[in-house]
Amino acid sequence: MTPEELATAIAAALSAAVDTGELSVDVPETVRVERPKQKGHGDWSTNVAMQLAKPAGKPPRDVAAAIAAHLTQTSGIAAVEVAGPGFLNITLDAASAGELARTIVEAGVSYGQGQSEAGRTVNLEFISANPTGPLHIGHTRWAALGDSMRRLLDASGADVTSEYYINDAGAQMDKFAASVLARLRGEPTPEGGYPGAYIDDLAASVREQRPDVADLPEGQALPVVRDLAYRAQLDDIRGTLEDFGVHFDVWFSEATLHDGGAVEQAVARLREQGHVYDDGGAVWLRTTDFGDDKDRVLIRADGVPTYFAADAAYYLSKKDRGFDEKIYLLGADHHGYIGRLKAIAACAGDDPEHHIEIKIGQLVNLDGAKLSKRAGNIIELRDLVSWIGADAVRYSLERYPADSPLTLDGEELRKQTNDNPVFYVQYAHARTANVARLAAEDGVDRGDGFTPSLLNDPTEATLLATLGDFPRVVAQGAELLEPHRVARYLETLATAYHKWYDTCRVRPLRDEEITDTHRTRLWLNDATRQVLANGLTLLGVSAPHRM
């Protein structure tokens, strides 16, 4: 019996209590079940009686008792206990609990997926680094978390689009082009320019495509250098992210907002909404009406649009492209953007509490990392991946909430010991694969038999209950945009598996006859492998078969 099937059984028991007149209450569409926090409190627990006590006009324990009387008659349920203020603690019989192993194996990669976020149309924007240099450790946390959020939303039925906003407009792009051109000509880096050694690589790329560019007049050379160097640097960013397992559905250029007139159109649309005014020769957006600390300039007195104007045009672009929800993942130094972005949403006629969500990620420090010789005084993402490995970097970043400051130890993450969480989880997966491989050599075949009632060892009950909790963890991770819930769950699952492995054998001893116990345990082993793989996939981390 899966948690979903149990929830349906509880709802049916509640309906039966209503039909007999024991309770007078509307039966909720969904009933939530969860794993009890303490051992000995059954396999699953629900607080539905406490939720319905007030509308039912009865004490919670009386409501629970009425439900329990009908629930105990349900096939597959061994016991129902009314506990505390009105909890229902439910114990499944071994056969019903064990059936979950077959359910998981047959579901395969789809186990854990659901429709809890169906109906949501989400634009998820993250990283959005300037294309004037390589990605560094400051971008790494959102690269990992943002991609896993995308995977969680997708697995939970949302229509989600991941988007990278390319900040390719403004003065920094002019300084970028001037820096590359200076390097081509053997000149010093211009004031305020980019001194990193990676500029040498970009200059070489530009020279290969346009050998004559350094000899052109500066007014002709700069646009060519800007375009070619920009494309080369953007390709480097794309490649670095691909190596890190991060995919974007859309790469949106800020320059297109300016070149296509979208900024001017956005100002006009916001003026029609009644939120734009003129003062001192500049054009302002009255964002203080919606909680911002001050009104924001859209167009300066010299006629030049501000970054804020581009932000407004970009928000309207997302709205026009049909995204009901816009999620922004911003760096630790962007707290000031929360009020102004929500004000843009309100000025555009949206509900800031529904149509926009801004998450701020805290900084990451990594002990032992070396600064990049190529990029200067930063730690490059590509160097992290080369040194520690994409799996270890991603998993370590994803197992903590985004709003918690984080210091990682690079050398510890490289160790293959059980103290290293990513190794611990991946090793559990590799162990399940090894068990299946050796069992096959011994002649144990899942297809020859499955008797779920044989999964009656206490470690099997714990492992099965943990496996059954996976869909809830995925749904909650998607709802709250918290991938760390999946990582911590996988560690709990790995612990439950290792304890089961130490207690229950899948392979027969020496000349021992192969029985349905071996075959049924192989189903449980393979179900665990599937859930570990599915969970690691949601984190963008590989599930190795050998370690």
SEKE-494339 format. One line per 3 residues: number of its first residue (from 1); their letters; for each residue x, y, z of C-alpha. Coordinates in Angstrom, 1 decimal, always signed. Layout:
! residues N
NUM) A) X,Y,Z ~ ...
END
This chain:
! residues 547
1) MTP) +0.0,+0.0,+0.0 ~ +1.4,+3.4,-1.0 ~ +0.9,+6.5,+1.0
4) EEL) -1.5,+7.7,-1.7 ~ -3.5,+4.5,-1.4 ~ -3.5,+4.9,+2.4
7) ATA) -4.7,+8.5,+2.2 ~ -7.6,+7.2,+0.0 ~ -8.4,+4.5,+2.5
10) IAA) -8.5,+7.1,+5.3 ~ -10.8,+9.3,+3.3 ~ -13.1,+6.3,+2.6
13) ALS) -13.2,+5.5,+6.3 ~ -14.1,+9.1,+7.0 ~ -16.9,+8.9,+4.4
16) AAV) -18.2,+5.8,+6.1 ~ -18.3,+7.5,+9.4 ~ -20.3,+10.3,+7.8
19) DTG) -22.7,+7.9,+6.1 ~ -23.5,+6.1,+9.4 ~ -24.1,+9.4,+11.1
22) ELS) -21.2,+9.2,+13.5 ~ -19.7,+12.4,+12.1 ~ -21.2,+15.3,+10.3
25) VDV) -18.5,+17.0,+8.3 ~ -17.4,+17.5,+4.7 ~ -14.8,+15.0,+3.6
28) PET) -11.6,+16.8,+2.4 ~ -10.5,+16.1,-1.1 ~ -7.0,+15.0,+0.1
31) VRV) -5.8,+13.5,+3.4 ~ -2.2,+14.0,+4.3 ~ -0.2,+11.1,+5.8
34) ERP) +3.3,+11.3,+7.0 ~ +6.0,+9.2,+8.7 ~ +5.7,+9.3,+12.6
37) KQK) +8.7,+11.0,+14.2 ~ +9.1,+8.3,+16.8 ~ +9.5,+4.6,+16.3
40) GHG) +6.8,+2.5,+17.7 ~ +4.1,+4.9,+16.5 ~ +3.2,+2.9,+13.4
43) DWS) +4.2,+3.1,+9.8 ~ +2.1,+6.3,+9.0 ~ +0.3,+9.0,+10.9
46) TNV) -2.4,+11.6,+10.0 ~ -3.8,+14.5,+11.9 ~ -7.0,+14.7,+9.8
49) AMQ) -9.1,+14.2,+12.9 ~ -7.6,+17.3,+14.6 ~ -8.3,+19.3,+11.4
52) LAK) -11.9,+18.2,+11.3 ~ -12.7,+18.4,+15.0 ~ -14.1,+22.0,+15.0
55) PAG) -16.4,+21.6,+11.9 ~ -17.5,+18.2,+13.3 ~ -18.3,+19.7,+16.7
58) KPP) -16.5,+16.9,+18.5 ~ -13.2,+16.5,+20.4 ~ -10.4,+15.4,+18.1
61) RDV) -10.0,+12.1,+19.8 ~ -13.7,+11.3,+19.3 ~ -13.3,+12.1,+15.6
64) AAA) -10.2,+10.0,+15.4 ~ -12.0,+7.0,+17.1 ~ -14.8,+7.2,+14.6
67) IAA) -12.4,+7.1,+11.7 ~ -10.3,+4.3,+13.2 ~ -13.3,+2.1,+13.7
70) HLT) -13.9,+2.0,+9.9 ~ -10.2,+2.1,+9.0 ~ -9.3,-1.0,+10.9
73) QTS) -11.7,-2.9,+8.6 ~ -9.6,-2.0,+5.5 ~ -7.6,-4.7,+3.9
76) GIA) -3.8,-4.3,+4.4 ~ -4.1,-2.4,+7.7 ~ -2.9,-4.3,+10.7
79) AVE) -3.6,-1.7,+13.4 ~ -4.9,+1.8,+14.0 ~ -4.2,+3.7,+17.2
82) VAG) -5.6,+7.0,+18.4 ~ -2.7,+8.8,+20.0 ~ -2.1,+12.1,+21.8
85) PGF) -4.6,+14.9,+21.1 ~ -6.1,+13.0,+18.1 ~ -3.4,+11.6,+15.9
88) LNI) -4.1,+8.4,+14.0 ~ -1.1,+6.1,+14.0 ~ -1.4,+3.4,+11.4
91) TLD) +0.5,+0.1,+11.0 ~ +0.3,-1.8,+7.7 ~ +0.5,-5.6,+7.6
94) AAS) +3.7,-6.9,+6.1 ~ +2.1,-8.0,+2.8 ~ +0.5,-4.6,+2.3
97) AGE) +3.7,-2.7,+3.2 ~ +5.9,-5.0,+1.1 ~ +3.8,-4.5,-2.0
100) LAR) +5.3,-1.1,-2.3 ~ +8.6,-2.7,-3.5 ~ +6.9,-4.0,-6.6
103) TIV) +5.0,-0.7,-7.1 ~ +8.3,+1.2,-7.1 ~ +10.2,-1.2,-9.4
106) EAG) +7.3,-1.2,-11.9 ~ +7.0,+2.6,-11.8 ~ +10.7,+3.1,-12.4
109) VSY) +11.8,+6.6,-13.1 ~ +8.3,+7.9,-12.6 ~ +8.1,+6.9,-8.9
112) GQG) +8.1,+10.1,-6.9 ~ +6.7,+12.2,-9.6 ~ +3.2,+13.7,-9.2
115) QSE) +0.8,+16.5,-10.0 ~ +0.9,+18.5,-6.8 ~ +2.1,+21.6,-8.8
118) AGR) +0.0,+21.0,-11.9 ~ -1.5,+24.2,-13.3 ~ +1.4,+26.4,-12.4
121) TVN) +3.2,+28.2,-15.3 ~ +6.5,+29.3,-13.9 ~ +9.5,+31.3,-15.2
124) LEF) +12.5,+30.4,-13.1 ~ +15.4,+32.8,-13.6 ~ +18.7,+32.1,-11.9
127) ISA) +22.5,+32.9,-12.2 ~ +22.2,+35.7,-14.8 ~ +25.8,+36.6,-14.6
130) NPT) +27.4,+39.3,-16.7 ~ +28.9,+37.8,-19.9 ~ +32.2,+39.7,-19.2
133) GPL) +34.0,+36.9,-17.5 ~ +33.9,+33.2,-16.4 ~ +31.4,+31.9,-13.8
136) HIG) +32.8,+31.8,-10.3 ~ +31.9,+30.5,-6.9 ~ +29.5,+33.3,-6.3
139) HTR) +27.3,+31.9,-9.1 ~ +27.7,+28.2,-8.1 ~ +25.1,+28.0,-5.3
142) WAA) +22.2,+29.3,-7.5 ~ +23.4,+27.2,-10.4 ~ +23.0,+24.0,-8.4
145) LGD) +19.9,+25.0,-6.5 ~ +18.1,+26.7,-9.4 ~ +18.6,+23.7,-11.6
148) SMR) +17.3,+21.3,-8.9 ~ +14.3,+23.6,-8.3 ~ +13.5,+23.3,-12.0
151) RLL) +13.7,+19.5,-11.8 ~ +11.5,+19.4,-8.7 ~ +8.8,+21.6,-10.2
154) DAS) +8.9,+19.6,-13.4 ~ +8.6,+16.3,-11.5 ~ +5.6,+17.7,-9.6
157) GAD) +3.6,+18.7,-12.7 ~ +4.4,+22.4,-13.1 ~ +5.0,+23.9,-16.5
160) VTS) +8.4,+25.4,-15.7 ~ +10.9,+27.3,-17.9 ~ +14.4,+27.9,-16.7
163) EYY) +15.8,+31.2,-17.9 ~ +19.2,+32.9,-18.0 ~ +19.1,+36.7,-18.2
166) IND) +22.2,+37.8,-20.1 ~ +23.3,+41.2,-18.9 ~ +24.7,+42.2,-22.2
169) AGA) +23.8,+45.9,-22.2 ~ +25.3,+48.9,-20.5 ~ +28.7,+50.3,-19.7
172) QMD) +30.3,+47.0,-18.6 ~ +30.0,+45.7,-22.1 ~ +31.9,+48.7,-23.5
175) KFA) +34.6,+48.2,-20.8 ~ +34.7,+44.5,-21.7 ~ +35.2,+45.2,-25.4
178) ASV) +37.9,+47.9,-24.7 ~ +39.8,+45.4,-22.4 ~ +39.9,+42.7,-25.2
181) LAR) +40.9,+45.3,-27.8 ~ +43.7,+46.6,-25.6 ~ +45.0,+43.1,-25.2
184) LRG) +44.9,+42.6,-28.9 ~ +47.0,+45.7,-29.4 ~ +49.4,+45.0,-26.5
187) EPT) +48.2,+47.9,-24.6 ~ +47.5,+48.2,-20.8 ~ +44.1,+47.3,-19.5
190) PEG) +41.9,+50.5,-19.7 ~ +40.8,+52.1,-16.4 ~ +37.9,+50.2,-15.0
193) GYP) +38.5,+47.4,-17.5 ~ +38.9,+43.6,-17.0 ~ +42.5,+42.5,-16.2
196) GAY) +42.0,+38.7,-16.0 ~ +44.2,+36.4,-18.0 ~ +41.0,+35.0,-19.6
199) IDD) +41.0,+38.2,-21.6 ~ +44.1,+36.7,-23.4 ~ +41.9,+33.7,-24.4
202) LAA) +39.2,+36.0,-25.7 ~ +41.6,+38.1,-27.6 ~ +43.1,+35.0,-29.2
205) SVR) +39.6,+33.9,-30.2 ~ +38.8,+37.3,-31.7 ~ +42.1,+37.4,-33.6
208) EQR) +41.5,+34.0,-35.1 ~ +38.1,+35.1,-36.5 ~ +39.2,+38.6,-37.5
211) PDV) +43.0,+38.9,-37.9 ~ +42.7,+42.5,-39.0 ~ +40.6,+43.8,-36.2
214) ADL) +43.4,+45.3,-34.1 ~ +44.5,+47.5,-37.1 ~ +41.0,+49.0,-37.6
217) PEG) +40.2,+52.4,-36.2 ~ +38.9,+52.1,-32.7 ~ +35.3,+53.2,-33.7
220) QAL) +35.2,+50.3,-36.1 ~ +37.2,+47.8,-34.0 ~ +35.2,+48.0,-30.8
223) PVV) +31.8,+46.8,-32.1 ~ +33.5,+43.8,-33.8 ~ +35.6,+42.9,-30.7
226) RDL) +32.5,+43.4,-28.5 ~ +30.4,+41.0,-30.6 ~ +33.1,+38.3,-31.0
229) AYR) +34.4,+38.4,-27.5 ~ +30.9,+38.4,-26.1 ~ +30.0,+35.3,-28.1
232) AQL) +33.1,+33.5,-27.0 ~ +32.6,+34.3,-23.3 ~ +28.9,+33.3,-23.5
235) DDI) +30.0,+30.0,-25.1 ~ +32.4,+29.5,-22.2 ~ +29.6,+30.1,-19.7
238) RGT) +27.3,+27.7,-21.5 ~ +29.9,+25.0,-21.6 ~ +30.8,+25.4,-17.9
241) LED) +27.1,+25.1,-17.0 ~ +26.6,+22.0,-19.2 ~ +29.6,+20.4,-17.5
244) FGV) +27.9,+21.2,-14.2 ~ +24.7,+19.6,-15.3 ~ +22.7,+22.8,-15.5
247) HFD) +20.4,+23.4,-18.4 ~ +18.5,+26.5,-19.4 ~ +15.5,+26.5,-21.7
250) VWF) +15.8,+30.2,-22.5 ~ +18.8,+32.5,-22.8 ~ +17.3,+36.0,-22.8
253) SEA) +19.4,+38.9,-23.9 ~ +19.0,+42.3,-22.1 ~ +20.3,+44.0,-25.3
256) TLH) +17.2,+42.9,-27.2 ~ +15.0,+44.9,-24.8 ~ +16.8,+48.1,-25.7
259) DGG) +17.3,+47.3,-29.4 ~ +13.7,+46.2,-29.9 ~ +12.1,+49.2,-28.2
262) AVE) +10.8,+47.1,-25.3 ~ +12.1,+49.5,-22.6 ~ +10.3,+52.5,-24.2
265) QAV) +7.1,+50.3,-24.6 ~ +7.3,+49.2,-21.0 ~ +7.5,+52.8,-19.8
268) ARL) +4.5,+53.7,-21.9 ~ +2.5,+50.7,-20.6 ~ +3.3,+51.6,-17.0
271) REQ) +2.3,+55.2,-17.6 ~ -1.1,+54.0,-18.9 ~ -1.5,+52.1,-15.6
274) GHV) -1.1,+55.5,-13.9 ~ +2.1,+54.8,-12.0 ~ +4.6,+56.9,-14.1
277) YDD) +5.3,+60.6,-13.6 ~ +7.8,+63.2,-14.7 ~ +10.0,+65.2,-12.4
280) GGA) +13.2,+67.1,-12.9 ~ +13.4,+66.1,-16.5 ~ +13.5,+62.4,-15.5
283) VWL) +10.8,+59.7,-15.8 ~ +9.8,+58.0,-12.5 ~ +7.9,+54.9,-11.4
286) RTT) +5.8,+55.5,-8.3 ~ +6.9,+52.3,-6.6 ~ +6.4,+53.7,-3.0
289) DFG) +2.7,+53.1,-3.6 ~ +3.5,+49.4,-3.3 ~ +5.9,+49.3,-0.4
292) DDK) +9.2,+50.3,-2.0 ~ +11.4,+52.6,+0.1 ~ +11.6,+55.2,-2.7
295) DRV) +10.3,+55.9,-6.2 ~ +12.6,+54.7,-9.0 ~ +13.9,+56.5,-12.0
298) LIR) +13.1,+54.8,-15.3 ~ +14.6,+57.4,-17.7 ~ +17.3,+59.8,-16.6
301) ADG) +17.1,+63.4,-17.4 ~ +19.6,+62.8,-20.2 ~ +17.2,+60.4,-21.8
304) VPT) +19.2,+57.3,-20.9 ~ +17.2,+54.4,-19.5 ~ +18.2,+53.0,-16.1
307) YFA) +18.8,+49.4,-15.2 ~ +15.5,+49.6,-13.4 ~ +13.7,+50.4,-16.7
310) ADA) +15.2,+47.2,-18.2 ~ +14.1,+45.3,-15.1 ~ +10.5,+46.5,-15.7
313) AYY) +10.6,+45.7,-19.4 ~ +12.0,+42.3,-18.6 ~ +9.2,+41.6,-16.1
316) LSK) +6.6,+42.6,-18.7 ~ +8.3,+40.4,-21.2 ~ +7.8,+37.4,-18.9
319) KDR) +4.2,+38.4,-18.3 ~ +3.6,+38.7,-22.1 ~ +5.1,+35.3,-22.7
322) GFD) +2.4,+33.7,-20.5 ~ +4.3,+33.1,-17.3 ~ +1.8,+33.5,-14.4
325) EKI) +4.6,+33.1,-11.8 ~ +8.0,+34.6,-12.1 ~ +10.6,+33.3,-9.7
328) YLL) +13.9,+35.2,-9.3 ~ +16.9,+33.7,-7.6 ~ +19.3,+36.5,-6.6
331) GAD) +22.6,+36.8,-4.9 ~ +23.2,+37.8,-1.3 ~ +23.8,+41.4,-2.2
334) HHG) +20.4,+41.8,-3.9 ~ +18.1,+42.3,-0.9 ~ +17.2,+45.7,-2.1
337) YIG) +15.8,+44.2,-5.3 ~ +12.9,+42.5,-3.4 ~ +10.8,+45.6,-2.8
340) RLK) +11.5,+47.2,-6.2 ~ +10.7,+44.0,-8.2 ~ +7.5,+43.4,-6.3
343) AIA) +6.6,+47.0,-6.9 ~ +7.1,+46.5,-10.6 ~ +4.7,+43.5,-10.5
346) ACA) +2.1,+45.6,-8.7 ~ +2.5,+48.5,-11.1 ~ +2.1,+46.1,-14.0
349) GDD) -1.3,+45.0,-12.5 ~ -0.1,+41.8,-11.0 ~ -0.4,+40.4,-7.4
352) PEH) +3.0,+40.6,-5.8 ~ +2.0,+37.8,-3.4 ~ +1.2,+35.4,-6.3
355) HIE) +2.9,+36.5,-9.5 ~ +6.4,+37.1,-8.3 ~ +8.7,+35.4,-5.8
358) IKI) +12.3,+36.5,-5.0 ~ +14.7,+34.2,-3.2 ~ +18.0,+35.4,-1.9
361) GQL) +20.9,+33.0,-1.6 ~ +23.7,+33.5,+1.0 ~ +27.4,+33.4,+0.2
364) VNL) +29.4,+30.3,-0.1 ~ +33.0,+30.0,+1.2 ~ +35.2,+27.0,+0.2
367) DGA) +38.2,+26.2,+2.3 ~ +41.3,+25.1,+0.4 ~ +40.2,+26.5,-3.0
370) KLS) +42.8,+28.2,-5.1 ~ +42.2,+31.5,-6.9 ~ +42.0,+31.2,-10.6
373) KRA) +45.2,+32.1,-12.5 ~ +43.1,+32.6,-15.6 ~ +40.4,+34.8,-14.2
376) GNI) +42.4,+36.7,-11.4 ~ +41.2,+37.0,-7.9 ~ +38.2,+34.7,-8.1
379) IEL) +37.5,+31.0,-7.7 ~ +36.2,+29.7,-11.0 ~ +33.3,+27.2,-11.2
382) RDL) +35.2,+25.2,-13.8 ~ +38.1,+24.9,-11.4 ~ +35.8,+23.7,-8.6
385) VSW) +34.4,+21.0,-10.9 ~ +37.9,+20.0,-11.9 ~ +39.2,+19.9,-8.4
388) IGA) +36.2,+18.4,-6.4 ~ +33.9,+17.0,-9.1 ~ +30.5,+18.2,-10.2
391) DAV) +28.6,+15.7,-8.1 ~ +30.3,+16.6,-4.8 ~ +29.9,+20.4,-5.5
394) RYS) +26.3,+20.2,-6.5 ~ +25.2,+17.8,-3.7 ~ +27.0,+19.8,-1.0
397) LER) +25.4,+23.0,-2.1 ~ +22.0,+21.4,-2.4 ~ +21.8,+19.8,+1.1
400) YPA) +21.5,+23.2,+2.9 ~ +18.8,+25.8,+2.7 ~ +19.7,+28.7,+0.3
403) DSP) +19.4,+31.3,+3.0 ~ +22.0,+29.7,+5.3 ~ +25.6,+30.9,+5.1
406) LTL) +27.8,+28.1,+4.0 ~ +31.5,+27.1,+4.3 ~ +32.6,+23.9,+2.6
409) DGE) +35.8,+22.0,+3.0 ~ +37.1,+21.1,-0.4 ~ +39.4,+18.3,+0.7
412) ELR) +36.7,+16.7,+2.8 ~ +34.4,+16.7,-0.2 ~ +37.0,+14.8,-2.2
415) KQT) +37.2,+12.0,+0.4 ~ +35.5,+8.7,-0.3 ~ +34.3,+8.0,+3.2
418) NDN) +30.9,+7.7,+4.9 ~ +31.6,+11.1,+6.5 ~ +31.2,+12.6,+3.1
421) PVF) +27.4,+12.8,+2.5 ~ +27.5,+12.6,-1.3 ~ +29.8,+9.5,-1.2
424) YVQ) +27.5,+8.0,+1.5 ~ +24.4,+8.3,-0.8 ~ +26.2,+7.3,-4.0
427) YAH) +27.8,+4.3,-2.3 ~ +24.4,+3.1,-1.2 ~ +23.2,+3.2,-4.8
430) ART) +26.4,+1.4,-6.0 ~ +25.8,-1.2,-3.3 ~ +22.3,-1.9,-4.5
433) ANV) +23.6,-2.3,-8.0 ~ +26.3,-4.7,-6.8 ~ +23.8,-6.7,-4.8
436) ARL) +21.6,-7.1,-7.9 ~ +24.6,-8.0,-10.0 ~ +25.9,-10.7,-7.7
439) AAE) +22.4,-12.0,-7.0 ~ +21.9,-12.5,-10.7 ~ +25.2,-14.5,-10.8
442) DGV) +23.8,-16.7,-8.0 ~ +20.6,-17.3,-10.0 ~ +18.3,-15.1,-8.0
445) DRG) +15.6,-13.8,-10.4 ~ +12.9,-11.3,-9.4 ~ +10.6,-12.7,-11.9
448) DGF) +10.5,-16.1,-10.3 ~ +8.6,-15.0,-7.2 ~ +7.4,-12.1,-5.0
451) TPS) +5.8,-12.7,-1.7 ~ +5.6,-9.3,+0.1 ~ +4.5,-10.8,+3.4
454) LLN) +8.1,-12.2,+3.7 ~ +9.4,-8.6,+4.2 ~ +8.7,-8.8,+7.9
457) DPT) +12.1,-7.9,+9.5 ~ +12.0,-4.6,+11.4 ~ +14.7,-3.2,+9.1
460) EAT) +12.5,-4.0,+6.2 ~ +9.6,-2.2,+7.7 ~ +11.7,+0.9,+8.2
463) LLA) +13.2,+0.7,+4.7 ~ +9.7,+0.3,+3.1 ~ +8.3,+3.2,+5.1
466) TLG) +11.2,+5.4,+4.1 ~ +10.7,+4.5,+0.4 ~ +7.0,+5.3,+0.7
469) DFP) +7.8,+8.8,+1.9 ~ +9.7,+9.8,-1.3 ~ +6.7,+11.2,-3.2
472) RVV) +5.8,+13.5,-0.3 ~ +9.4,+14.7,+0.0 ~ +9.4,+15.6,-3.7
475) AQG) +6.1,+17.3,-3.6 ~ +7.1,+19.4,-0.5 ~ +10.5,+20.2,-2.1
478) AEL) +8.7,+21.5,-5.2 ~ +6.2,+23.5,-3.2 ~ +8.7,+25.2,-1.0
481) LEP) +11.5,+25.3,-3.6 ~ +13.8,+23.5,-1.2 ~ +16.0,+20.8,-2.8
484) HRV) +17.8,+20.2,+0.5 ~ +14.8,+18.2,+1.6 ~ +15.6,+15.6,-1.1
487) ARY) +19.3,+15.5,-0.2 ~ +18.5,+14.9,+3.5 ~ +15.9,+12.3,+2.6
490) LET) +18.4,+10.4,+0.5 ~ +20.8,+10.3,+3.5 ~ +18.0,+8.8,+5.6
493) LAT) +17.2,+6.3,+2.9 ~ +20.9,+5.3,+2.6 ~ +21.1,+4.7,+6.3
496) AYH) +17.9,+2.6,+6.3 ~ +19.3,+0.6,+3.4 ~ +22.7,+0.0,+4.9
499) KWY) +21.1,-1.3,+8.1 ~ +18.9,-3.6,+6.1 ~ +21.9,-4.8,+4.1
502) DTC) +23.7,-5.7,+7.3 ~ +20.7,-7.7,+8.6 ~ +18.9,-9.3,+5.6
505) RVR) +20.6,-11.3,+2.9 ~ +19.5,-11.2,-0.8 ~ +22.0,-13.8,-1.9
508) PLR) +21.9,-17.4,-0.7 ~ +24.7,-18.7,+1.5 ~ +26.9,-21.2,-0.3
511) DEE) +24.7,-24.2,-1.3 ~ +21.6,-22.7,+0.3 ~ +18.5,-23.1,-1.8
514) ITD) +17.1,-20.0,-3.4 ~ +13.7,-19.2,-2.0 ~ +11.0,-16.5,-2.4
517) THR) +12.6,-14.7,+0.5 ~ +15.7,-14.1,-1.6 ~ +13.7,-13.1,-4.6
520) TRL) +11.4,-10.8,-2.6 ~ +14.3,-9.1,-1.0 ~ +15.8,-8.5,-4.4
523) WLN) +12.6,-6.6,-5.3 ~ +13.2,-4.4,-2.2 ~ +16.9,-3.9,-3.0
526) DAT) +16.0,-2.8,-6.6 ~ +13.2,-0.6,-5.3 ~ +15.8,+1.2,-3.1
529) RQV) +18.1,+1.5,-6.1 ~ +15.4,+3.1,-8.1 ~ +14.5,+5.7,-5.4
532) LAN) +18.1,+6.6,-4.8 ~ +18.6,+7.1,-8.5 ~ +15.4,+9.1,-8.9
535) GLT) +16.4,+11.3,-5.9 ~ +19.9,+11.9,-7.2 ~ +18.5,+12.8,-10.6
538) LLG) +16.4,+15.5,-9.0 ~ +19.6,+16.9,-7.6 ~ +21.5,+16.7,-10.9
541) VSA) +23.9,+14.2,-9.3 ~ +25.0,+10.9,-10.9 ~ +24.0,+7.5,-9.5
544) PHR) +27.1,+5.3,-10.0 ~ +26.8,+1.5,-10.3 ~ +30.3,+0.9,-9.1
547) M) +32.6,+2.9,-6.8
END
